[in-house]
Amino acid sequence: MSKETDDNHSQLFYWFGNCWDNLFQRSKTSPSENIHSNLIDKNQKNSRFVSQAGKQIVTRDSNFDGLLHDPLEENITSILHTNENTIPWEDYKELMRITSPFHITVEALTHVMAAMEKHCQMGLDPSTKTDSDLKMLPTYVTNLPTKNEYGEILALDIGGTNFRTLLVKLNPNTESEVISEAHIVPDSKKILGNDLFEFIVDVLKQFMIRNKLDLNQEYVLGFTFSFASYHEPTCRVGVILGTGTNACYFEDINKIHTINDRSVLSPEATEMIINTEWGALGEKGCLDMLITDFDREIDKMSNNPGVHIFEKLISGMYMGRLAAEVLAALINQGIILKIQRDHKQSYRYYAPFHALYMLQTSHISEIELDTGRTFANTRNVLKKLGLDYATNADCAIISYTCRLISRLEITINS
C-alpha cells in the first residue's frame, strides 16, 4: 500500500472519528480536530450534530441557545456511541438529517410556554375566548379537601384506554380506603353514546354488587382524574399524561371573567379550578414551528385532523405512531433493517412497512430499557412485530430514534 493511500486512510479515519467525538462531547485532543474543522467548516468545529449538508444545528458551548442540554441526552447518544463501529458513515449522516427536527431548542420551548400562557389568558376573557385554542372551563370547584370528609363515594374514571370504577371510603379519623377495578371498553360500545353509558351503568352495578353496596341507596357519584403519580397536599396543578393529555390548575377567581353566575359561589371563594383542555393548543397555528412532516402525516391519518395538535405532539396515543413514521423513513432510505445481498453492497428491505405501524408507545418504553450491548428488549419488540432479523446497528439506530422522540415529548411536557 502506498504512503499516499495510507495517509488518505488515516485522514478518513480521523475525520470519521472526530465527527463521532463531536456527537458525544468526548474531551480528546488529536490532529483529527483540525482535519474535521477543515473538512466541514472552521466556524463549526464545536458542532454537536452536523447534518448531511454540514449545517450546524447546535454547538457544544451554546449556553442553552441551541439544543436543550439535559441528563437524558447523554443516555440517548450513548446507544450510538457504544455501536459506532457498526454504523456506516453515510447512514449516520442520513440518520442525523432525518432525526434533526426532534432536537428541541430552548427557543422552541420558550415559544410553547409563551403560547400556552397567552391562550390561557385569552380563554379566561369572554372578549378573546373565541381566539383562544383553550376552552379554560370553570369547574366551580373552589376548595381543596379539608380531610374532614366522611362517607362512601362512588367514582368513575374514563380514560383514553381504561375505564375504572372506584369506591372511596372517607373517614377523618382513619386512612382513606380506595377499592378500584379496571375495565376495558369494547370497541362496539364506543360508537353510540347510549351503548357506552349502558355499558358503564352495567359495570357500575356489578361493581356495587361485588362490594356489597345497597342498590336502593343513593350514593354520591363523581368523575375522577387519572391516578396521581404521587400525593402532595400543597399541589396546585394537575396534569394527565396518558393516552391523551390535559391539565387543570387553581386560578384567582377575579381573573376568571367567564363565570356566568357568580351567585352560586361561596362569598369566601378566592380561587377556582380551571380545566384548560390544553391538548387543543396549536389548532390555530401557534405551534407550527414544532410540526414536522411526520406530525402532519399523523394528523392527516387521525380521526380528528386539524384538532388537538398539542395532544398529538406529546400524548401516549401518538408516540408509537410517530416513531413508526420515522423508522419507516429510515427503512426507505436504506439505513435500517436491510440484509446484504452481495459483495456490491446491494440491499433488499427486510421489514415490511406495515409491521412498524403495530409499534405501540409501550414498545418504546421497553426499548428504552436496553443498555446498548445485546439489545434484548429491542429485539423482543421487533420479534413481536414479526421482524426476526436485526443487526446491532439496526437496534442501535432504532433505540436512538425511540429515545430521541421520547425525550422530545418529555421535554415539551415539562
C-alpha positions as CSV (number, residue, x, y, z in Angstrom):
1,M,0.0,0.0,0.0
2,S,1.4,3.4,-1.0
3,K,2.2,6.1,1.6
4,E,-0.4,8.3,-0.2
5,T,-3.1,5.7,0.3
6,D,-2.0,5.3,3.9
7,D,-2.4,9.0,4.5
8,N,-5.8,9.1,2.9
9,H,-7.0,6.2,5.0
10,S,-5.7,7.9,8.2
11,Q,-7.3,11.1,7.2
12,L,-10.7,9.5,6.7
13,F,-10.3,7.6,9.9
14,Y,-9.6,10.7,11.9
15,W,-12.4,12.6,10.2
16,F,-15.0,9.9,10.9
17,G,-13.8,9.5,14.5
18,N,-13.9,13.2,15.2
19,C,-17.4,13.5,13.9
20,W,-18.4,10.9,16.4
21,D,-16.4,12.6,19.1
22,N,-18.3,15.8,18.4
23,L,-21.6,13.9,18.8
24,F,-20.6,12.6,22.2
25,Q,-18.6,15.5,23.5
26,R,-15.5,13.5,24.1
27,S,-12.7,15.6,25.5
28,K,-10.0,14.5,23.3
29,T,-7.1,16.3,21.6
30,S,-5.8,14.9,18.3
31,P,-4.9,16.0,14.8
32,S,-8.5,14.9,13.8
33,E,-9.8,18.2,15.3
34,N,-8.0,20.2,12.7
35,I,-8.9,17.8,9.9
36,H,-12.6,17.8,10.8
37,S,-12.8,21.6,11.1
38,N,-11.1,21.9,7.7
39,L,-13.4,19.4,6.0
40,I,-16.6,20.8,7.5
41,D,-16.1,24.5,8.4
42,K,-13.7,26.2,10.7
43,N,-16.6,28.0,12.4
44,Q,-18.3,24.7,13.1
45,K,-15.6,22.7,14.9
46,N,-17.7,22.8,18.1
47,S,-20.7,21.4,16.2
48,R,-22.6,18.7,18.1
49,F,-24.8,17.4,15.4
50,V,-23.9,18.0,11.8
51,S,-26.5,17.5,9.0
52,Q,-25.7,15.9,5.6
53,A,-25.0,19.4,4.2
54,G,-22.7,20.2,7.1
55,K,-25.2,22.6,8.6
56,Q,-24.6,23.4,12.3
57,I,-27.6,22.5,14.3
58,V,-26.2,23.1,17.8
59,T,-22.9,23.9,19.3
60,R,-21.3,22.5,22.5
61,D,-20.8,25.9,24.0
62,S,-24.3,27.2,23.1
63,N,-25.1,28.0,26.7
64,F,-28.7,26.9,26.2
65,D,-29.0,29.0,23.0
66,G,-29.2,25.8,20.9
67,L,-30.2,22.2,21.8
68,L,-31.5,21.8,25.3
69,H,-28.9,20.2,27.5
70,D,-30.4,17.7,29.9
71,P,-29.3,14.5,31.7
72,L,-31.2,12.3,29.2
73,E,-29.2,13.5,26.3
74,E,-26.0,11.6,27.1
75,N,-28.1,8.5,27.7
76,I,-29.6,8.9,24.3
77,T,-26.4,9.3,22.3
78,S,-24.6,6.6,24.3
79,I,-26.5,4.0,22.4
80,L,-24.9,5.2,19.2
81,H,-21.5,5.6,20.9
82,T,-21.5,2.0,22.0
83,N,-22.1,0.8,18.5
84,E,-20.4,3.5,16.4
85,N,-18.1,1.0,14.7
86,T,-21.1,-0.9,13.2
87,I,-22.9,2.1,11.6
88,P,-21.6,3.3,8.2
89,W,-20.7,7.0,8.0
90,E,-23.3,7.7,5.2
91,D,-26.0,6.0,7.3
92,Y,-25.0,8.1,10.3
93,K,-25.2,11.3,8.3
94,E,-28.7,10.4,6.9
95,L,-29.9,9.4,10.4
96,M,-28.8,12.8,11.7
97,R,-30.6,14.6,8.9
98,I,-33.9,12.7,9.3
99,T,-34.0,13.0,13.1
100,S,-32.7,16.6,13.3
101,P,-36.2,18.1,13.7
102,F,-36.5,16.2,17.0
103,H,-33.7,18.1,18.7
104,I,-35.7,20.6,20.7
105,T,-34.2,24.1,21.4
106,V,-34.7,26.4,24.3
107,E,-36.1,29.0,21.9
108,A,-38.8,26.5,20.8
109,L,-39.7,25.6,24.4
110,T,-39.9,29.3,25.3
111,H,-42.3,29.8,22.4
112,V,-44.5,26.9,23.6
113,M,-44.6,28.4,27.1
114,A,-45.5,31.9,25.8
115,A,-48.2,30.5,23.5
116,M,-49.7,28.4,26.4
117,E,-49.8,31.4,28.7
118,K,-51.3,33.7,26.0
119,H,-54.0,31.2,25.1
120,C,-54.8,30.6,28.8
121,Q,-55.3,34.3,29.4
122,M,-57.4,34.7,26.3
123,G,-59.6,31.8,27.3
124,L,-60.4,33.4,30.6
125,D,-61.8,36.6,28.9
126,P,-65.1,36.5,27.1
127,S,-63.9,39.1,24.6
128,T,-61.0,37.0,23.4
129,K,-62.2,33.5,24.3
130,T,-63.1,32.7,20.6
131,D,-59.5,33.5,19.6
132,S,-58.1,31.0,22.2
133,D,-57.3,27.4,21.4
134,L,-58.0,26.5,25.0
135,K,-61.5,26.1,26.5
136,M,-60.4,27.2,30.0
137,L,-63.6,25.7,31.5
138,P,-64.6,27.0,35.0
139,T,-65.2,23.9,37.2
140,Y,-66.9,25.8,40.1
141,V,-64.6,23.8,42.4
142,T,-63.3,26.4,44.8
143,N,-61.9,24.3,47.7
144,L,-59.4,21.6,48.3
145,P,-60.3,18.6,50.5
146,T,-60.3,19.5,54.2
147,K,-59.7,15.9,55.4
148,N,-62.9,16.2,57.4
149,E,-64.9,14.5,54.7
150,Y,-66.9,11.3,55.7
151,G,-68.8,8.6,53.9
152,E,-68.7,6.3,50.9
153,I,-68.4,7.8,47.5
154,L,-68.5,6.1,44.1
155,A,-66.3,7.4,41.3
156,L,-65.8,6.8,37.6
157,D,-62.6,7.3,35.7
158,I,-63.0,7.1,32.0
159,G,-59.6,7.5,30.3
160,G,-58.5,7.0,26.7
161,T,-57.7,3.3,27.3
162,N,-59.2,2.1,30.5
163,F,-62.4,2.6,32.4
164,R,-62.2,2.4,36.2
165,T,-64.8,2.1,38.9
166,L,-63.9,3.2,42.4
167,L,-65.4,3.0,45.9
168,V,-63.8,5.6,48.2
169,K,-64.4,5.3,51.9
170,L,-63.6,8.5,53.7
171,N,-63.1,8.9,57.4
172,P,-61.4,11.8,59.1
173,N,-60.1,9.6,61.8
174,T,-58.5,6.9,59.7
175,E,-56.7,6.5,56.4
176,S,-59.0,6.7,53.4
177,E,-59.7,3.3,51.7
178,V,-60.0,3.1,47.9
179,I,-61.3,0.0,46.1
180,S,-60.7,0.1,42.4
181,E,-61.4,-2.1,39.4
182,A,-60.2,-1.5,35.8
183,H,-62.2,-2.4,32.7
184,I,-61.6,-2.3,29.0
185,V,-64.3,-0.6,27.0
186,P,-65.2,-2.8,24.0
187,D,-64.9,-1.1,20.6
188,S,-68.5,-1.9,19.9
189,K,-69.5,0.3,22.9
190,K,-67.6,3.3,21.7
191,I,-69.7,4.1,18.6
192,L,-73.0,5.3,20.1
193,G,-73.4,7.3,23.3
194,N,-76.3,5.2,24.5
195,D,-74.3,2.0,24.2
196,L,-71.4,3.4,26.1
197,F,-73.5,4.7,29.0
198,E,-75.4,1.4,29.2
199,F,-72.1,-0.4,29.4
200,I,-70.9,2.0,32.2
201,V,-74.2,1.5,34.2
202,D,-74.0,-2.3,33.9
203,V,-70.3,-2.3,35.0
204,L,-71.0,0.0,37.9
205,K,-74.0,-2.1,39.0
206,Q,-71.9,-5.3,39.1
207,F,-69.1,-3.4,41.0
208,M,-71.6,-2.3,43.6
209,I,-72.9,-5.9,44.0
210,R,-69.4,-7.3,44.4
211,N,-68.7,-4.7,47.1
212,K,-72.0,-5.4,48.9
213,L,-73.4,-1.9,48.4
214,D,-77.1,-1.3,48.8
215,L,-78.6,-0.8,45.2
216,N,-81.5,1.1,46.7
217,Q,-79.4,3.6,48.5
218,E,-78.3,6.9,46.8
219,Y,-74.5,7.4,46.7
220,V,-72.5,10.5,45.7
221,L,-71.0,9.7,42.3
222,G,-68.2,11.7,40.8
223,F,-65.9,11.6,37.8
224,T,-62.3,11.5,38.8
225,F,-59.0,12.3,37.1
226,S,-56.5,9.6,36.5
227,F,-54.4,8.5,39.4
228,A,-51.7,10.9,40.6
229,S,-48.1,9.8,40.3
230,Y,-47.7,10.9,43.9
231,H,-49.7,12.8,46.5
232,E,-48.9,16.3,47.6
233,P,-51.4,18.2,49.7
234,T,-50.0,21.6,48.5
235,C,-50.2,20.7,44.8
236,R,-52.0,23.4,42.8
237,V,-51.7,22.0,39.3
238,G,-52.8,18.6,37.9
239,V,-51.6,17.1,34.7
240,I,-52.7,14.0,32.9
241,L,-50.0,12.3,30.7
242,G,-51.5,9.2,29.3
243,T,-53.3,8.1,26.2
244,G,-54.4,11.8,26.0
245,T,-53.3,14.8,28.0
246,N,-54.9,17.6,29.9
247,A,-54.1,20.0,32.8
248,C,-56.0,21.9,35.5
249,Y,-54.9,24.5,38.0
250,F,-56.2,26.9,40.6
251,E,-56.8,30.3,39.2
252,D,-57.5,33.6,41.0
253,I,-61.3,33.9,40.8
254,N,-61.1,37.6,40.0
255,K,-59.2,36.7,36.8
256,I,-61.9,34.3,35.6
257,H,-64.3,36.5,33.6
258,T,-66.2,33.6,32.0
259,I,-68.2,32.6,35.1
260,N,-71.9,33.0,34.1
261,D,-73.4,33.0,37.6
262,R,-71.3,34.2,40.5
263,S,-74.3,33.9,42.9
264,V,-73.6,30.1,43.2
265,L,-70.1,30.8,44.6
266,S,-69.3,31.0,48.3
267,P,-68.5,34.5,49.4
268,E,-65.3,33.2,50.8
269,A,-64.2,31.6,47.5
270,T,-61.0,33.2,46.2
271,E,-59.8,30.5,43.7
272,M,-61.3,28.1,41.3
273,I,-60.0,25.1,39.4
274,I,-59.8,25.7,35.7
275,N,-59.9,22.8,33.2
276,T,-57.7,24.0,30.5
277,E,-58.2,21.3,27.8
278,W,-54.7,22.1,26.8
279,G,-54.5,19.3,24.2
280,A,-56.1,21.7,21.8
281,L,-53.2,24.2,21.8
282,G,-51.9,24.7,18.3
283,E,-55.2,24.4,16.4
284,K,-54.9,28.0,15.2
285,G,-51.2,27.6,14.2
286,C,-49.2,28.8,17.2
287,L,-47.2,25.5,17.3
288,D,-46.5,25.3,13.6
289,M,-42.7,25.8,14.3
290,L,-42.7,22.4,16.1
291,I,-44.7,20.5,13.5
292,T,-42.7,18.1,11.3
293,D,-43.7,16.3,8.1
294,F,-44.1,13.2,10.3
295,D,-46.6,15.0,12.6
296,R,-48.5,16.3,9.6
297,E,-48.9,12.7,8.3
298,I,-50.1,11.5,11.7
299,D,-52.6,14.4,11.9
300,K,-53.9,13.6,8.4
301,M,-54.4,10.0,9.2
302,S,-56.1,10.6,12.6
303,N,-59.8,10.5,13.2
304,N,-59.8,14.3,14.0
305,P,-57.5,16.1,11.6
306,G,-56.6,19.6,12.5
307,V,-57.5,19.5,16.1
308,H,-55.8,18.5,19.4
309,I,-52.4,19.4,17.9
310,F,-50.6,19.7,21.3
311,E,-52.0,16.3,22.3
312,K,-50.8,14.7,19.1
313,L,-47.3,16.1,19.8
314,I,-47.0,14.7,23.4
315,S,-49.5,12.0,24.3
316,G,-49.2,8.3,24.5
317,M,-51.8,7.6,21.8
318,Y,-49.5,9.1,19.1
319,M,-45.9,8.4,20.3
320,G,-45.8,4.9,18.9
321,R,-47.1,6.1,15.5
322,L,-44.6,8.9,15.4
323,A,-41.7,6.5,16.0
324,A,-43.1,4.2,13.3
325,E,-43.2,7.1,10.8
326,V,-39.6,8.0,11.4
327,L,-38.4,4.4,11.3
328,A,-40.3,3.9,8.1
329,A,-38.4,6.8,6.6
330,L,-35.1,5.2,7.8
331,I,-36.0,2.0,6.1
332,N,-37.0,3.8,3.0
333,Q,-33.5,5.4,2.9
334,G,-31.9,2.0,3.3
335,I,-30.5,2.8,6.8
336,I,-32.0,0.1,8.9
337,L,-33.4,-3.5,8.6
338,K,-31.6,-4.4,5.4
339,I,-29.8,-7.6,4.5
340,Q,-26.6,-7.5,2.5
341,R,-27.3,-9.5,-0.7
342,D,-23.9,-9.5,-2.4
343,H,-20.4,-8.1,-2.3
344,K,-21.6,-4.9,-4.2
345,Q,-23.3,-3.7,-1.0
346,S,-26.7,-4.0,-2.7
347,Y,-29.5,-4.4,-0.2
348,R,-33.1,-5.6,-0.1
349,Y,-35.5,-4.4,2.5
350,Y,-36.3,-6.9,5.1
351,A,-39.0,-5.2,7.1
352,P,-42.5,-4.6,5.6
353,F,-43.6,-1.1,6.4
354,H,-46.9,-2.3,7.8
355,A,-45.2,-4.2,10.6
356,L,-43.8,-0.9,12.0
357,Y,-47.3,0.5,12.3
358,M,-48.1,-2.0,15.1
359,L,-45.5,-0.2,17.2
360,Q,-47.0,1.0,20.4
361,T,-45.9,3.5,23.0
362,S,-45.4,0.7,25.4
363,H,-42.9,-0.8,23.0
364,I,-40.9,2.4,23.1
365,S,-40.7,2.2,26.9
366,E,-39.5,-1.4,26.6
367,I,-36.8,-0.4,24.0
368,E,-35.6,2.4,26.3
369,L,-34.6,-0.2,28.9
370,D,-31.8,-1.5,26.7
371,T,-28.3,-0.8,27.7
372,G,-26.9,-0.9,24.2
373,R,-25.0,-4.2,24.2
374,T,-27.2,-7.1,23.4
375,F,-30.4,-5.1,22.7
376,A,-32.6,-7.9,24.1
377,N,-35.6,-5.6,24.6
378,T,-35.3,-4.0,21.1
379,R,-35.0,-7.5,19.5
380,N,-38.0,-8.7,21.6
381,V,-40.2,-5.8,20.3
382,L,-39.1,-6.4,16.7
383,K,-39.9,-10.0,17.1
384,K,-43.4,-9.1,18.3
385,L,-43.8,-7.1,15.1
386,G,-42.7,-10.0,13.0
387,L,-39.2,-8.7,12.4
388,D,-36.9,-11.5,13.4
389,Y,-33.7,-10.2,11.9
390,A,-31.8,-7.1,13.0
391,T,-28.2,-6.2,13.3
392,N,-26.6,-4.4,16.2
393,A,-26.5,-1.3,14.0
394,D,-30.3,-1.6,13.3
395,C,-31.0,-1.9,17.0
396,A,-28.8,1.0,18.0
397,I,-30.4,3.3,15.5
398,I,-34.0,2.1,16.4
399,S,-33.2,2.6,20.1
400,Y,-31.6,6.0,19.5
401,T,-34.7,7.1,17.5
402,C,-37.2,6.0,20.1
403,R,-35.2,7.6,22.9
404,L,-34.9,10.8,20.9
405,I,-38.7,11.0,20.3
406,S,-39.4,10.1,23.9
407,R,-37.0,12.8,25.1
408,L,-38.7,15.4,22.9
409,E,-42.1,14.7,24.2
410,I,-40.9,14.6,27.8
411,T,-39.1,18.0,27.3
412,I,-42.2,19.6,25.8
413,N,-44.3,18.3,28.6
414,S,-42.0,19.6,31.2
